[in-house]
Each structure stands twice: as C-alpha cells, then as structure tokens.
C-alpha cells in the first residue's frame, strides 16, 4: 500500500541509501547535508509496505520576505519509476507546506518539461562571458589581508537587494563547503566570496558576492586562481559590474498566487 508522509528520524538510513543509489552522492557531501541541513520536517517520502521508494526535500527559505521552498533531491527507486509517484509526492508536499512559492533547479534539460507539467514556470538568470584579456582590463591589484568576515549573509543581502533566494549564515557556510567537496574553488575575502569551477578552457563562476566597487579585486583573485581562457559568470539583476544577458535557469511554481517577476537562484543544490 502506497503511503505519503513527512520523514521521521528513523528514516535517515533509508534516505541516505536512496540518495547514494540515485545521485551517486559523494559520501562526505552526503554526511555534510544530513549533519548541517537535514531535518525530518523538510523531507517528504513515499513508502510501499513500509519500504522507502521515493523522496523529495523542500528546504525553507524566503524571497522578498515571503515564504518560499527550494525543491531538492527528488528521487524514486528505479523499479518504482513511471508510476506517477513523484508527481503525487510533490503535490502532497506543496499542499501541506506554508510556502507561497516553490523553486527548483532541474538537473537535466528534460526535467524542465517534467516540472512544466506540474505547474512550474521557467525562470531566467543573467550570465556573462569574458575573455581572460577582458578580465585583466577590469582587475585591480590589492594587498591581501586576513579574512575576518562574520556574516556573508549580510553582504549577500546587500549585494543582491531583492528577488533572490535568501539563505542564512548556516546554509551559506554549508553550501560553500559542499561546493568545495565537488571541486569548486571558494575565494573568501573580507568583502565577499566567489564560487568557481575550472571547466578546462572556461572558469564557471556560479556565484560572486561583493559590492561592485570590490568586483575588480575579486576578479584579480579569479585570474590568480585560474588560468582559463574564458570566465562565465552567473549574476543577479542587481550585479552590473559587467554586462550580462538572461538565459533559462531554474523553475518556479506559485502556490498562493504570489509570483515575483524574477528570482535569482544562487547557492542552490542541484
């Protein structure tokens, strides 16, 4: 018999097993998630005869002070796929949460169609690509100093301003460490941080958080850390130190009718 419910502490081992079997999750990253982020009340599961067969997480956050949820790690055991269990589980999870909107970052292009059928709409984010020479023209040297930042959350809020997924200090610390476990270089400074991946010829900067006046110094750090020929930046609407253009990135479902025009998704887990 199929049963939908919130997870309980006794489900943790089964949840970890499903995580590893579906996503091939790094053990250290998985342990970090369950230590720093997991709470039974953010996880919704489907069981058959008390066997965990499907799961989804709705991580609470806010957008412009309104309650929002980040949908993460939707997974179903291979032998139970194709029966509509995930569709039912997501509907169940969103029906009992207090969030006004739900946002997710599909891991594959094909999943945009899947979430579209569940009532999610596409979001765009701003992206910019610069050559190494263009980066050098924007950079400025500065004297390195000890990092004494007590709250990246405060800097992030000031830089992004509005229409972004709010993450508290605990989540930001977790996300930076989590990205490092998957090969990212995290540059930490008194004025902000950057999360970047070396993808061969291109360095992908998945998030850069600093005031525009400090961006040239962060660019100096990126040039020092990476020898790539190109740099691709993921930016919010309010980050204007380089020109950018919108591209499809993430999906959003309005639950109560509230629908912000744009939402920047940074530090989201895929």
C-alpha positions as a LaTeX table, in Angstrom:
\begin{tabular}{lrrr}
\hline
Residue & $x$ (\AA) & $y$ (\AA) & $z$ (\AA) \\
\hline
Unk1 & 0.00 & 0.00 & 0.00 \\
Unk2 & 1.36 & 3.40 & $-1.02$ \\
Unk3 & 1.65 & 5.94 & 1.79 \\
Unk4 & 2.74 & 9.60 & 1.67 \\
Unk5 & 4.11 & 11.27 & 4.79 \\
Unk6 & 6.78 & 13.51 & 6.25 \\
Unk7 & 10.04 & 11.77 & 7.04 \\
Unk8 & 10.99 & 10.76 & 10.57 \\
Unk9 & 14.35 & 10.37 & 12.27 \\
Unk10 & 14.13 & 6.60 & 11.82 \\
Unk11 & 14.13 & 7.07 & 8.01 \\
Unk12 & 17.63 & 8.59 & 7.81 \\
Unk13 & 19.49 & 5.41 & 6.82 \\
Unk14 & 16.96 & 4.64 & 4.07 \\
Unk15 & 17.10 & 8.25 & 2.85 \\
Unk16 & 20.89 & 8.11 & 2.63 \\
Unk17 & 20.73 & 4.84 & 0.69 \\
Unk18 & 18.28 & 6.32 & $-1.83$ \\
Unk19 & 20.45 & 9.44 & $-2.14$ \\
Unk20 & 23.52 & 7.36 & $-2.95$ \\
Unk21 & 21.80 & 4.96 & $-5.34$ \\
Unk22 & 20.12 & 7.68 & $-7.43$ \\
Unk23 & 22.60 & 10.58 & $-7.29$ \\
Unk24 & 25.89 & 8.73 & $-6.63$ \\
Unk25 & 26.45 & 11.32 & $-3.92$ \\
Unk26 & 29.92 & 11.89 & $-2.51$ \\
Unk27 & 29.93 & 10.30 & 0.99 \\
Unk28 & 31.45 & 13.37 & 2.61 \\
Unk29 & 28.95 & 15.70 & 0.92 \\
Unk30 & 26.06 & 13.45 & 1.91 \\
Unk31 & 27.17 & 13.39 & 5.54 \\
Unk32 & 27.55 & 17.18 & 5.46 \\
Unk33 & 23.98 & 17.62 & 4.17 \\
Unk34 & 22.50 & 15.37 & 6.85 \\
Unk35 & 24.57 & 16.99 & 9.56 \\
Unk36 & 24.00 & 20.64 & 8.65 \\
Unk37 & 20.73 & 20.88 & 6.69 \\
Unk38 & 18.56 & 17.81 & 7.14 \\
Unk39 & 15.52 & 17.93 & 9.39 \\
Unk40 & 12.73 & 15.34 & 9.12 \\
Unk41 & 10.12 & 18.06 & 8.58 \\
Unk42 & 11.71 & 19.26 & 5.30 \\
Unk43 & 11.63 & 15.79 & 3.72 \\
Unk44 & 8.56 & 14.12 & 2.22 \\
Unk45 & 8.52 & 10.44 & 1.37 \\
Unk46 & 6.50 & 7.75 & $-0.35$ \\
Unk47 & 6.54 & 4.24 & 1.09 \\
Unk48 & 5.14 & 0.91 & $-0.02$ \\
Unk49 & 4.74 & $-1.72$ & 2.69 \\
Unk50 & 6.98 & 0.46 & 4.88 \\
Unk51 & 9.75 & 0.49 & 2.23 \\
Unk52 & 11.02 & 3.94 & 1.22 \\
Unk53 & 10.55 & 4.22 & $-2.53$ \\
Unk54 & 10.53 & 7.97 & $-3.24$ \\
Unk55 & 11.63 & 11.23 & $-1.57$ \\
Unk56 & 11.75 & 14.97 & $-2.08$ \\
Unk57 & 13.07 & 17.82 & 0.06 \\
Unk58 & 11.51 & 21.28 & 0.37 \\
Unk59 & 14.20 & 23.45 & 2.01 \\
Unk60 & 12.63 & 26.55 & 3.58 \\
Unk61 & 13.85 & 29.98 & 2.51 \\
Unk62 & 12.30 & 33.33 & 1.60 \\
Unk63 & 12.02 & 35.67 & $-1.40$ \\
Unk64 & 11.38 & 39.33 & $-0.60$ \\
Unk65 & 10.32 & 38.30 & 2.88 \\
Unk66 & 7.70 & 35.87 & 1.53 \\
Unk67 & 7.93 & 32.19 & 2.42 \\
Unk68 & 9.50 & 30.04 & $-0.28$ \\
Unk69 & 10.68 & 26.48 & $-0.63$ \\
Unk70 & 13.61 & 25.09 & $-2.60$ \\
Unk71 & 12.74 & 21.70 & $-4.07$ \\
Unk72 & 15.76 & 19.42 & $-3.92$ \\
Unk73 & 16.79 & 15.79 & $-4.42$ \\
Unk74 & 13.57 & 14.41 & $-5.89$ \\
Unk75 & 14.30 & 10.71 & $-6.31$ \\
Unk76 & 12.47 & 7.42 & $-6.85$ \\
Unk77 & 13.83 & 3.88 & $-6.80$ \\
Unk78 & 14.35 & 2.51 & $-10.32$ \\
Unk79 & 11.75 & $-0.23$ & $-10.05$ \\
Unk80 & 9.03 & 2.23 & $-8.99$ \\
Unk81 & 9.59 & 4.88 & $-11.68$ \\
Unk82 & 6.97 & 5.67 & $-14.30$ \\
Unk83 & 4.02 & 5.15 & $-11.96$ \\
Unk84 & 3.49 & 8.83 & $-11.14$ \\
Unk85 & 4.73 & 8.53 & $-7.55$ \\
Unk86 & 6.92 & 11.65 & $-7.71$ \\
Unk87 & 4.12 & 13.74 & $-9.20$ \\
Unk88 & 1.88 & 12.73 & $-6.32$ \\
Unk89 & 4.61 & 13.25 & $-3.74$ \\
Unk90 & 5.43 & 16.77 & $-4.93$ \\
Unk91 & 1.74 & 17.68 & $-4.98$ \\
Unk92 & 1.38 & 16.30 & $-1.45$ \\
Unk93 & 4.48 & 18.15 & $-0.17$ \\
Unk94 & 3.40 & 21.50 & $-1.60$ \\
Unk95 & $-0.15$ & 21.07 & $-0.33$ \\
Unk96 & 0.96 & 20.90 & 3.30 \\
Unk97 & 3.84 & 23.39 & 3.30 \\
Unk98 & 3.38 & 27.02 & 4.32 \\
Unk99 & 5.39 & 28.35 & 1.37 \\
Unk100 & 3.97 & 30.78 & $-1.16$ \\
Unk101 & 6.28 & 29.75 & $-3.99$ \\
Unk102 & 8.48 & 26.76 & $-4.76$ \\
Unk103 & 11.68 & 26.93 & $-6.81$ \\
Unk104 & 13.84 & 24.17 & $-8.21$ \\
Unk105 & 16.90 & 23.80 & $-10.43$ \\
Unk106 & 16.37 & 20.87 & $-12.82$ \\
Unk107 & 19.49 & 18.73 & $-13.07$ \\
Unk108 & 18.78 & 17.89 & $-16.73$ \\
Unk109 & 17.17 & 19.80 & $-19.60$ \\
Unk110 & 14.49 & 17.11 & $-19.97$ \\
Unk111 & 13.26 & 17.85 & $-16.46$ \\
Unk112 & 12.11 & 21.34 & $-17.50$ \\
Unk113 & 9.26 & 19.67 & $-19.40$ \\
Unk114 & 8.54 & 17.39 & $-16.44$ \\
Unk115 & 8.24 & 20.25 & $-13.95$ \\
Unk116 & 6.32 & 22.31 & $-16.50$ \\
Unk117 & 3.59 & 19.65 & $-16.43$ \\
Unk118 & 3.45 & 20.09 & $-12.64$ \\
Unk119 & 2.70 & 23.80 & $-12.97$ \\
Unk120 & 6.23 & 25.17 & $-12.71$ \\
Unk121 & 7.28 & 28.06 & $-14.96$ \\
Unk122 & 10.74 & 28.79 & $-16.31$ \\
Unk123 & 12.95 & 31.39 & $-14.65$ \\
Unk124 & 15.89 & 33.18 & $-16.20$ \\
Unk125 & 19.17 & 34.23 & $-14.66$ \\
Unk126 & 21.78 & 36.61 & $-16.00$ \\
Unk127 & 25.01 & 35.25 & $-17.45$ \\
Unk128 & 28.11 & 36.95 & $-18.81$ \\
Unk129 & 31.20 & 35.57 & $-20.52$ \\
Unk130 & 34.54 & 37.39 & $-20.58$ \\
Unk131 & 37.88 & 36.55 & $-22.12$ \\
Unk132 & 40.96 & 36.49 & $-19.95$ \\
Unk133 & 42.03 & 39.75 & $-21.57$ \\
Unk134 & 38.72 & 41.40 & $-20.73$ \\
Unk135 & 39.05 & 40.16 & $-17.16$ \\
Unk136 & 42.55 & 41.62 & $-16.91$ \\
Unk137 & 41.26 & 45.01 & $-18.05$ \\
Unk138 & 38.74 & 45.01 & $-15.18$ \\
Unk139 & 41.06 & 43.74 & $-12.48$ \\
Unk140 & 42.88 & 45.76 & $-9.81$ \\
Unk141 & 45.71 & 44.56 & $-7.57$ \\
Unk142 & 45.30 & 44.88 & $-3.82$ \\
Unk143 & 47.04 & 43.85 & $-0.65$ \\
Unk144 & 45.73 & 40.57 & 0.79 \\
Unk145 & 44.59 & 40.61 & 4.39 \\
Unk146 & 43.23 & 38.14 & 6.90 \\
Unk147 & 39.57 & 37.18 & 6.41 \\
Unk148 & 37.54 & 38.43 & 9.36 \\
Unk149 & 34.03 & 38.31 & 7.89 \\
Unk150 & 31.43 & 37.39 & 10.49 \\
Unk151 & 28.41 & 37.34 & 8.17 \\
Unk152 & 28.47 & 36.55 & 4.47 \\
Unk153 & 24.68 & 36.56 & 4.77 \\
Unk154 & 24.68 & 40.32 & 5.40 \\
Unk155 & 26.99 & 41.01 & 2.45 \\
Unk156 & 24.90 & 38.76 & 0.21 \\
Unk157 & 21.67 & 40.52 & 1.16 \\
Unk158 & 23.20 & 43.95 & 0.49 \\
Unk159 & 24.59 & 42.91 & $-2.90$ \\
Unk160 & 21.53 & 41.05 & $-4.22$ \\
Unk161 & 18.97 & 43.52 & $-2.74$ \\
Unk162 & 15.72 & 41.82 & $-3.81$ \\
Unk163 & 14.23 & 38.98 & $-5.82$ \\
Unk164 & 16.65 & 36.32 & $-4.61$ \\
Unk165 & 16.52 & 33.17 & $-2.53$ \\
Unk166 & 17.57 & 34.19 & 0.98 \\
Unk167 & 20.00 & 31.84 & 2.71 \\
Unk168 & 21.12 & 32.29 & 6.32 \\
Unk169 & 24.71 & 32.02 & 7.54 \\
Unk170 & 24.37 & 28.33 & 8.40 \\
Unk171 & 23.21 & 27.45 & 4.89 \\
Unk172 & 25.83 & 29.67 & 3.20 \\
Unk173 & 28.65 & 28.06 & 5.22 \\
Unk174 & 27.26 & 24.64 & 4.32 \\
Unk175 & 26.87 & 25.47 & 0.62 \\
Unk176 & 30.40 & 26.85 & 0.30 \\
Unk177 & 31.86 & 23.73 & 1.92 \\
Unk178 & 29.56 & 21.48 & $-0.14$ \\
Unk179 & 30.73 & 23.10 & $-3.39$ \\
Unk180 & 34.35 & 22.65 & $-2.34$ \\
Unk181 & 33.73 & 18.92 & $-1.88$ \\
Unk182 & 32.68 & 18.80 & $-5.54$ \\
Unk183 & 35.77 & 20.56 & $-6.84$ \\
Unk184 & 34.90 & 24.24 & $-6.56$ \\
Unk185 & 37.42 & 26.84 & $-5.55$ \\
Unk186 & 35.84 & 29.17 & $-2.99$ \\
Unk187 & 37.55 & 32.55 & $-2.74$ \\
Unk188 & 36.85 & 34.17 & 0.63 \\
Unk189 & 37.60 & 37.83 & 1.34 \\
Unk190 & 36.58 & 40.46 & 3.86 \\
Unk191 & 34.32 & 41.99 & 1.21 \\
Unk192 & 32.68 & 38.79 & $-0.07$ \\
Unk193 & 33.23 & 35.45 & $-1.75$ \\
Unk194 & 33.18 & 33.70 & $-5.12$ \\
Unk195 & 32.45 & 30.07 & $-6.02$ \\
Unk196 & 34.17 & 28.95 & $-9.21$ \\
Unk197 & 34.79 & 25.74 & $-11.15$ \\
Unk198 & 37.63 & 25.03 & $-13.55$ \\
Unk199 & 35.99 & 23.54 & $-16.67$ \\
Unk200 & 39.10 & 23.43 & $-18.83$ \\
Unk201 & 39.20 & 26.46 & $-21.13$ \\
Unk202 & 36.39 & 28.11 & $-19.14$ \\
Unk203 & 36.05 & 29.04 & $-15.49$ \\
Unk204 & 32.42 & 28.94 & $-14.38$ \\
Unk205 & 31.73 & 31.40 & $-11.55$ \\
Unk206 & 28.47 & 30.06 & $-10.13$ \\
Unk207 & 28.18 & 32.86 & $-7.59$ \\
Unk208 & 30.15 & 36.04 & $-6.95$ \\
Unk209 & 29.15 & 38.13 & $-3.96$ \\
Unk210 & 30.76 & 41.52 & $-3.42$ \\
Unk211 & 29.91 & 45.16 & $-3.94$ \\
Unk212 & 30.52 & 46.39 & $-7.49$ \\
Unk213 & 33.38 & 48.60 & $-6.27$ \\
Unk214 & 35.16 & 45.49 & $-4.92$ \\
Unk215 & 34.50 & 43.36 & $-8.01$ \\
Unk216 & 37.85 & 44.33 & $-9.64$ \\
Unk217 & 39.67 & 42.87 & $-6.62$ \\
Unk218 & 37.67 & 39.64 & $-6.78$ \\
Unk219 & 38.46 & 39.45 & $-10.49$ \\
Unk220 & 42.14 & 39.77 & $-9.60$ \\
Unk221 & 41.76 & 36.74 & $-7.33$ \\
Unk222 & 39.97 & 34.74 & $-10.02$ \\
Unk223 & 42.73 & 35.47 & $-12.53$ \\
Unk224 & 45.30 & 34.38 & $-9.96$ \\
Unk225 & 43.50 & 31.13 & $-9.12$ \\
Unk226 & 42.51 & 30.08 & $-12.66$ \\
Unk227 & 44.49 & 30.01 & $-15.90$ \\
Unk228 & 41.38 & 29.59 & $-18.07$ \\
Unk229 & 40.92 & 31.48 & $-21.33$ \\
Unk230 & 37.29 & 32.38 & $-20.57$ \\
Unk231 & 35.22 & 33.18 & $-17.49$ \\
Unk232 & 31.46 & 32.66 & $-17.33$ \\
Unk233 & 29.57 & 34.46 & $-14.56$ \\
Unk234 & 26.15 & 33.74 & $-13.05$ \\
Unk235 & 24.76 & 37.08 & $-11.85$ \\
Unk236 & 21.68 & 38.65 & $-10.31$ \\
Unk237 & 19.72 & 41.55 & $-11.79$ \\
Unk238 & 21.47 & 43.93 & $-9.38$ \\
Unk239 & 25.03 & 42.96 & $-10.28$ \\
Unk240 & 26.02 & 45.33 & $-13.06$ \\
Unk241 & 29.81 & 45.42 & $-12.97$ \\
Unk242 & 29.78 & 43.54 & $-16.28$ \\
Unk243 & 27.11 & 43.30 & $-18.98$ \\
Unk244 & 25.01 & 40.16 & $-18.91$ \\
Unk245 & 22.04 & 38.59 & $-20.68$ \\
Unk246 & 19.24 & 36.33 & $-19.42$ \\
Unk247 & 19.22 & 32.58 & $-20.01$ \\
Unk248 & 16.88 & 29.82 & $-18.83$ \\
Unk249 & 17.82 & 28.78 & $-15.33$ \\
Unk250 & 15.55 & 27.08 & $-12.76$ \\
Unk251 & 11.76 & 26.86 & $-12.43$ \\
Unk252 & 9.16 & 28.33 & $-10.09$ \\
Unk253 & 5.63 & 27.38 & $-9.05$ \\
Unk254 & 3.28 & 29.84 & $-7.36$ \\
Unk255 & 1.30 & 28.17 & $-4.59$ \\
Unk256 & $-0.75$ & 31.11 & $-3.26$ \\
Unk257 & $-0.79$ & 33.43 & $-6.28$ \\
Unk258 & 2.33 & 35.38 & $-5.30$ \\
Unk259 & 4.65 & 35.43 & $-8.31$ \\
Unk260 & 7.80 & 37.62 & $-8.33$ \\
Unk261 & 8.86 & 38.56 & $-11.84$ \\
Unk262 & 12.41 & 37.30 & $-11.45$ \\
Unk263 & 14.15 & 35.27 & $-8.78$ \\
Unk264 & 17.92 & 34.85 & $-8.57$ \\
Unk265 & 18.87 & 31.33 & $-7.53$ \\
Unk266 & 22.37 & 31.22 & $-6.10$ \\
Unk267 & 23.96 & 28.53 & $-3.92$ \\
Unk268 & 21.11 & 26.20 & $-4.79$ \\
Unk269 & 21.88 & 22.49 & $-4.78$ \\
Unk270 & 21.37 & 20.54 & $-7.99$ \\
\hline
\end{tabular}
